[in-house]
Amino acid sequence: MNSISVRALLVRGMLAGLVAGAFALAAAYFLGESRVDAAIALEEAHSHDHGGGEELVSRTMQSTAGLATGVLVFGVAIGGIAALVFCYALGRIGRFGPRATAALIAFGALLTVYVVPFLKYPANPPAVGNPDTIGRRTTLFFLMVALSVLLAVAAVIFGKRLALRLGNWNASIAASAAYVLVIGFAYAFLPSFNEVGKDFPASLLWEFRLATLAVQATLWTTFGLVFGYLTERLLVPKTNRVTAGGGTASRAAAAAG
């Protein structure tokens, strides 16, 4: 790809990330904020005797402008990064067009960046977790993200090399199995944390974690669809898109004749 195409794809990736962030913001507000409020209420009910200082940022500001800023900025950032990954991956991971490549990148990002680390270190609402271990838990979570992403890249490279001898299908199965095996070792050897209080409702914890998963799924699904559409319009000639759409061009020409 030349520099003009990379620049154009980067802009489209950031735009798609912004759109995806808007959808994720709606999911976070309607699915997650009520669970956060319920967890905060439980936390305050158990710590009322300790008193508390004045809030630097109100809860209303956190759940509106603060949430919007964080999610939208995150969406634009991951959109730009995913666009650069797309520039490298297009044509190198198989005979996939722009839309299919964008969908594969979005699915791979959801799986490696969030789902795999989430299964080891799931998100916790307020009132869950020991404040003394938050630094360690955060470090281990990002370590799990880094391991997952690097192992996924290694699995793709490994699969491409095996494909010359085993074929694409068998190579994909072998590379996926190797990824799962090494991730399983990471799950087994990295420390775990069980800091959920006995009086914290299990249903609230489960709903909060499902909500965070839904937000990420919304973000990456929307990004894959929007970015795939934008990249196809940029990279695939219009005549090819029309012809691929079921012979529309030929039917139009016949009608005109």
SULQUINOR-V888734 format. One record per run of one state. SS is the DSSP state (@ for helix, = for strand, . for the rest). FROM is the first residue (numbers start at 1). TO is the last residue. If there is no record, write none. Layout:
SS FROM TO
SS FROM TO
//
This chain:
. 1 2
@ 3 46
. 47 47
@ 48 50
. 51 58
@ 59 89
. 90 97
@ 98 120
. 121 130
@ 131 166
. 167 167
@ 168 189
. 190 201
@ 202 235
. 236 237
@ 238 244
. 245 247
@ 248 256
. 257 257
//
